[in-house]
Amino acid sequence: MIKTKDIIDEEKFSIDEIIENELITTCYQPQVSMKKKQIIGIEALSRGINKESGREIGPHRLIAEAEKFGLMLELDRLLRKKALEGFCEIHRNNKNLFLSLNVDNSAIELGSGSNHLFNEVSRCGICPENIIIEILESKVENTHKLLKFINTYREMGFLIAIDDFGAGYSNWERMMLVKPDLIKTDMSIIRNIELDFFKQETARSLVNLSHKTGALIIAEGVETEDEAVKCMDLNFDIFQGYYFSRPRTSDNLTREFLNMKLEDTFSSLNQARSSKLVSKKEKLKTLNKILSEITETIKSCESYNFNDLLPGLLNRYDDIECIYILDNSGIQISQTIFDQTKVKSCKSRLFHPDPMYTDQSNKEYYFSLINETDWFVSDPYISLATGNMSITISKPYYDIYGEKKIICIDISENSLNSPSI
């Protein structure tokens, strides 16, 4: 069965005709400041118009046709021209609003000395300080021309953003040469970020890098409340995506809409954020209770009986992946009892439990208990025992002879964030 979308995608069109007749329509997607709880900018998103059918032509097809016929620079300039013309009236009413413009690598490599963008901005009566130039640096092959373009337009007052950073062949070293004012994460990092530890750590690194180098960081492609909450936790500065607003035509970007405070949205996000924190605290209380129950069972047990007792305790609690005991000097005095079904078989040769008498004194779950802390919960990490993303929880106790020991359990990182434990 042929879908309507497939027919539209296969419609033929003339890229020459689109460029010559300026058959372009532009929408704008709001960018929201976390601190101000307000729209501070908009990104121009353009499509072509098929003269015969009147249907829209997606940007990827436009670009593919333009590249095929060597018209990418002409198309890129037209897209920016239409975006700026649509922004003129908005700018007159909102002098503090920013416009983000995508600049293709052809404009950088072929037209870096033409001042075309500056002339278009001036013609529209827009201040360069209100324009953010978004660059997909991974597609620019000539670093010298990239830096020349950036330095030229930065001196004119334009802001520079690195777009889709963290995906593909993003060049970290070159990014440090660019010293962008803003960094936009690739949408693939944000999608379902609340469920993916690796995406969270990638985003955390990008946020830290941005802030340490004086750049703001934009979470692009936020579509759900869970994604928004996680990005708030990770300290993103600016949000963009369907969760906040779909792209709008310039006619729908009224002064009231652009100036409204997003109190309700952020109140909802903060409530969801607080709810998750409360839920996590409750789960940690449950885990502490489990540790206390285990301690009561084992404190009267002789050390030589640990390996017989621990498997039964492991089976009693579904979410525990590993359980083991250390003495007061950090030496493991039991085997690492673990659930065989939860070990990643493909990594079993690389990841395996530590044997008895392993020195664990340099591990945080031991070291943090030296100062008589009641209990310790680690950050998520890749367990060398199972190959899974795990969290270690440790708790000191005294056996019947008054000797201090430490009970340790490993749980899945996902179980801590699951609806129930």
TIMARVEX-359919 format. One record per residue (C-alpha): residue in three letters; y, x, z. Coordinates in steps of 0.1 Angstrom, whole numbers, padded with zeros to 4 digits, always signed. Example, Ala and Ser with C-alpha at 12.3 -4.5 7.8 and 13.67 -1.06 7.14 Angstrom:
BEGIN
ALA-0045+0123+0078/SER-0011+0137+0071/
This chain:
BEGIN
MET+0000+0000+0000/ILE+0034+0014-0010/LYS+0061+0011+0016/THR+0097+0003+0009/LYS+0107+0036+0025/ASP+0085+0055+0000/ILE+0102+0037-0029/ILE+0137+0046-0015/ASP+0126+0082-0010/GLU+0114+0085-0046/GLU+0145+0069-0061/LYS+0160+0092-0087/PHE+0196+0102-0085/SER+0221+0127-0099/ILE+0234+0153-0075/ASP+0262+0160-0100/GLU+0272+0124-0100/ILE+0272+0122-0062/ILE+0294+0153-0059/GLU+0317+0143-0088/ASN+0323+0108-0075/GLU+0321+0117-0038/LEU+0293+0092-0031/ILE+0290+0101+0005/THR+0290+0080+0037/THR+0295+0095+0071/CYS+0285+0083+0106/TYR+0293+0100+0139/GLN+0271+0104+0169/PRO+0288+0107+0203/GLN+0283+0138+0225/VAL+0285+0131+0262/SER+0298+0154+0290/MET+0277+0153+0321/LYS+0306+0164+0344/LYS+0332+0139+0329/LYS+0307+0111+0324/GLN+0325+0105+0291/ILE+0323+0110+0254/ILE+0340+0143+0246/GLY+0330+0148+0210/ILE+0312+0134+0180/GLU+0290+0150+0153/ALA+0294+0141+0117/LEU+0261+0130+0100/SER+0264+0123+0063/ARG+0242+0107+0036/GLY+0245+0102-0001/ILE+0248+0068-0019/ASN+0227+0060-0050/LYS+0252+0047-0075/GLU+0226+0025-0092/SER+0209+0009-0062/GLY+0236+0014-0036/ARG+0209+0027-0012/GLU+0215+0056+0011/ILE+0200+0091+0003/GLY+0189+0111+0032/PRO+0204+0146+0039/HIS+0172+0165+0032/ARG+0169+0150-0003/LEU+0205+0157-0010/ILE+0202+0193+0001/ALA+0170+0198-0019/GLU+0186+0186-0051/ALA+0217+0206-0045/GLU+0197+0238-0039/LYS+0176+0231-0070/PHE+0207+0231-0092/GLY+0228+0257-0073/LEU+0253+0232-0060/MET+0248+0236-0023/LEU+0283+0251-0017/GLU+0299+0222-0036/LEU+0278+0196-0016/ASP+0285+0213+0017/ARG+0323+0212+0011/LEU+0321+0176+0000/LEU+0302+0166+0032/ARG+0328+0183+0054/LYS+0357+0168+0034/LYS+0344+0132+0039/ALA+0336+0139+0076/LEU+0371+0152+0082/GLU+0387+0123+0064/GLY+0368+0099+0085/PHE+0379+0118+0116/CYS+0416+0117+0108/GLU+0424+0083+0124/ILE+0401+0090+0153/HIS+0419+0123+0160/ARG+0453+0107+0159/ASN+0442+0083+0187/ASN+0421+0108+0207/LYS+0437+0143+0206/ASN+0411+0157+0231/LEU+0380+0146+0211/PHE+0360+0173+0193/LEU+0343+0169+0159/SER+0311+0189+0152/LEU+0307+0199+0116/ASN+0275+0215+0102/VAL+0283+0244+0079/ASP+0255+0254+0055/ASN+0245+0290+0051/SER+0258+0289+0015/ALA+0293+0284+0027/ILE+0289+0314+0049/GLU+0274+0337+0024/LEU+0293+0326-0007/GLY+0326+0312+0006/SER+0333+0331+0038/GLY+0366+0344+0026/SER+0380+0312+0010/ASN+0395+0295+0041/HIS+0383+0263+0025/LEU+0375+0246+0058/PHE+0408+0256+0074/ASN+0427+0242+0044/GLU+0408+0209+0046/VAL+0414+0206+0083/SER+0451+0213+0078/ARG+0453+0187+0050/CYS+0439+0161+0073/GLY+0463+0169+0101/ILE+0436+0180+0125/CYS+0439+0208+0150/PRO+0413+0236+0144/GLU+0408+0237+0182/ASN+0393+0202+0179/ILE+0366+0214+0154/ILE+0332+0228+0164/ILE+0315+0246+0135/GLU+0278+0243+0139/ILE+0258+0271+0123/LEU+0221+0273+0117/GLU+0220+0311+0122/SER+0183+0314+0115/LYS+0190+0306+0078/VAL+0218+0331+0073/GLU+0202+0363+0060/ASN+0233+0385+0060/THR+0244+0392+0096/HIS+0276+0410+0084/LYS+0288+0379+0065/LEU+0278+0357+0094/LEU+0299+0376+0118/LYS+0328+0379+0094/PHE+0328+0341+0089/ILE+0326+0335+0127/ASN+0354+0359+0135/THR+0376+0346+0108/TYR+0374+0310+0119/ARG+0374+0318+0156/GLU+0407+0335+0152/MET+0420+0303+0136/GLY+0411+0284+0167/PHE+0377+0269+0157/LEU+0349+0267+0182/ILE+0315+0281+0172/ALA+0281+0264+0180/ILE+0246+0277+0173/ASP+0226+0247+0161/ASP+0188+0240+0166/PHE+0184+0271+0188/GLY+0150+0277+0202/ALA+0130+0267+0171/GLY+0117+0285+0141/TYR+0131+0320+0137/SER+0160+0318+0160/ASN+0173+0354+0164/TRP+0181+0360+0201/GLU+0197+0394+0194/ARG+0220+0380+0167/MET+0229+0351+0190/MET+0243+0377+0214/LEU+0264+0392+0186/VAL+0278+0357+0177/LYS+0287+0349+0213/PRO+0288+0311+0206/ASP+0310+0287+0225/LEU+0282+0261+0225/ILE+0244+0263+0220/LYS+0225+0232+0208/THR+0188+0231+0216/ASP+0164+0221+0189/MET+0153+0185+0192/SER+0116+0196+0194/ILE+0123+0211+0228/ILE+0139+0179+0242/ARG+0112+0155+0229/ASN+0090+0145+0259/ILE+0103+0175+0279/GLU+0096+0157+0311/LEU+0058+0160+0303/ASP+0057+0196+0291/PHE+0061+0226+0315/PHE+0065+0251+0286/LYS+0094+0231+0271/GLN+0110+0229+0305/GLU+0108+0266+0310/THR+0122+0273+0275/ALA+0150+0249+0282/ARG+0157+0265+0316/SER+0159+0299+0300/LEU+0183+0286+0273/VAL+0205+0269+0300/ASN+0206+0301+0321/LEU+0214+0322+0291/SER+0242+0299+0279/HIS+0259+0297+0313/LYS+0256+0335+0319/THR+0273+0342+0285/GLY+0300+0316+0290/ALA+0287+0290+0266/LEU+0281+0253+0271/ILE+0246+0239+0262/ILE+0239+0207+0244/ALA+0207+0187+0247/GLU+0203+0173+0213/GLY+0179+0144+0205/VAL+0177+0127+0239/GLU+0160+0094+0233/THR+0146+0082+0267/GLU+0157+0080+0303/ASP+0129+0104+0313/GLU+0142+0130+0289/ALA+0178+0125+0301/VAL+0167+0128+0338/LYS+0148+0160+0331/CYS+0177+0175+0312/MET+0200+0166+0341/ASP+0176+0185+0364/LEU+0178+0214+0341/ASN+0216+0215+0342/PHE+0225+0208+0305/ASP+0262+0204+0300/ILE+0264+0179+0271/PHE+0240+0152+0259/GLN+0235+0138+0224/GLY+0209+0113+0212/TYR+0199+0077+0208/TYR+0196+0071+0245/PHE+0234+0074+0247/SER+0244+0061+0213/ARG+0232+0058+0177/PRO+0254+0072+0150/ARG+0284+0049+0143/THR+0307+0046+0114/SER+0343+0056+0120/ASP+0353+0019+0122/ASN+0330+0014+0151/LEU+0344+0044+0170/THR+0371+0024+0187/ARG+0395+0040+0212/GLU+0380+0018+0239/PHE+0345+0030+0231/LEU+0354+0067+0230/ASN+0375+0065+0262/MET+0351+0044+0283/LYS+0335+0060+0313/LEU+0297+0059+0312/GLU+0294+0051+0349/ASP+0266+0026+0344/THR+0246+0050+0324/PHE+0249+0078+0348/SER+0244+0055+0378/SER+0211+0045+0362/LEU+0201+0081+0355/ASN+0209+0092+0391/GLN+0189+0063+0405/ALA+0159+0073+0383/ARG+0164+0109+0393/SER+0166+0100+0430/SER+0135+0078+0427/LYS+0115+0107+0412/LEU+0126+0131+0440/VAL+0116+0105+0466/SER+0083+0100+0449/LYS+0077+0138+0448/LYS+0086+0142+0485/GLU+0061+0114+0493/LYS+0034+0131+0473/LEU+0041+0164+0491/LYS+0038+0146+0524/THR+0004+0134+0513/LEU-0006+0169+0504/ASN+0005+0182+0537/LYS-0015+0155+0554/ILE-0046+0166+0533/LEU-0040+0202+0544/SER-0039+0191+0580/GLU-0071+0171+0576/ILE-0088+0201+0561/THR-0075+0224+0588/GLU-0089+0201+0615/THR-0123+0203+0598/ILE-0124+0241+0594/LYS-0107+0254+0625/SER-0138+0253+0645/CYS-0159+0267+0617/GLU-0171+0303+0619/SER-0159+0325+0589/TYR-0194+0331+0577/ASN-0198+0293+0572/PHE-0167+0288+0550/ASN-0185+0290+0517/ASP-0209+0263+0528/LEU-0182+0240+0541/LEU-0155+0243+0515/PRO-0174+0227+0485/GLY-0177+0194+0504/LEU-0140+0194+0511/LEU-0132+0201+0475/ASN-0152+0171+0464/ARG-0135+0149+0489/TYR-0101+0152+0473/ASP-0099+0146+0435/ASP-0067+0164+0429/ILE-0077+0198+0444/GLU-0088+0223+0418/CYS-0094+0253+0441/ILE-0096+0259+0478/TYR-0099+0293+0497/ILE-0090+0309+0530/LEU-0071+0341+0539/ASP-0070+0360+0571/ASN-0037+0370+0588/SER-0033+0402+0567/GLY-0037+0383+0534/ILE-0073+0392+0527/GLN-0093+0364+0512/ILE-0122+0357+0536/SER-0139+0329+0516/GLN-0150+0325+0480/THR-0126+0306+0457/ILE-0143+0273+0456/PHE-0132+0255+0424/ASP-0140+0225+0403/GLN-0160+0238+0373/THR-0150+0208+0352/LYS-0113+0217+0354/VAL-0116+0253+0341/LYS-0103+0258+0306/SER-0135+0269+0288/CYS-0117+0286+0260/LYS-0101+0309+0285/SER-0129+0313+0309/ARG-0133+0351+0302/LEU-0096+0357+0309/PHE-0092+0333+0338/HIS-0116+0334+0367/PRO-0114+0328+0405/ASP-0108+0358+0428/PRO-0138+0369+0448/MET-0140+0373+0485/TYR-0121+0402+0501/THR-0094+0402+0474/ASP-0060+0413+0488/GLN-0036+0384+0483/SER-0009+0398+0506/ASN+0015+0402+0477/LYS+0012+0366+0466/GLU+0041+0343+0475/TYR+0018+0318+0491/TYR+0009+0344+0517/PHE+0042+0364+0519/SER+0063+0333+0524/LEU+0043+0323+0555/ILE+0050+0356+0573/ASN+0081+0342+0589/GLU+0061+0314+0606/THR+0069+0288+0579/ASP+0050+0256+0585/TRP+0037+0254+0549/PHE+0045+0267+0514/VAL+0046+0250+0480/SER+0048+0273+0450/ASP+0065+0268+0417/PRO+0042+0258+0388/TYR+0024+0288+0373/ILE-0007+0295+0351/SER-0036+0298+0375/LEU-0057+0329+0370/ALA-0086+0309+0385/THR-0086+0280+0361/GLY-0061+0287+0333/ASN-0043+0255+0341/MET-0007+0250+0351/SER-0011+0249+0389/ILE+0008+0247+0422/THR-0005+0265+0453/ILE+0001+0250+0487/SER-0007+0271+0517/LYS-0007+0263+0554/PRO-0014+0286+0585/TYR-0037+0275+0613/TYR-0054+0290+0643/ASP-0091+0289+0647/ILE-0110+0284+0680/TYR-0106+0321+0689/GLY-0068+0319+0685/GLU-0069+0340+0653/LYS-0044+0330+0626/LYS-0058+0321+0592/ILE-0043+0305+0561/ILE-0058+0276+0541/CYS-0048+0275+0504/ILE-0053+0248+0478/ASP-0044+0247+0442/ILE-0035+0215+0425/SER-0027+0206+0389/GLU+0010+0207+0381/ASN+0006+0174+0364/SER-0010+0157+0395/LEU+0022+0164+0415/ASN+0042+0145+0388/SER+0016+0117+0382/PRO+0021+0082+0396/SER-0003+0088+0424/ILE-0022+0115+0442/
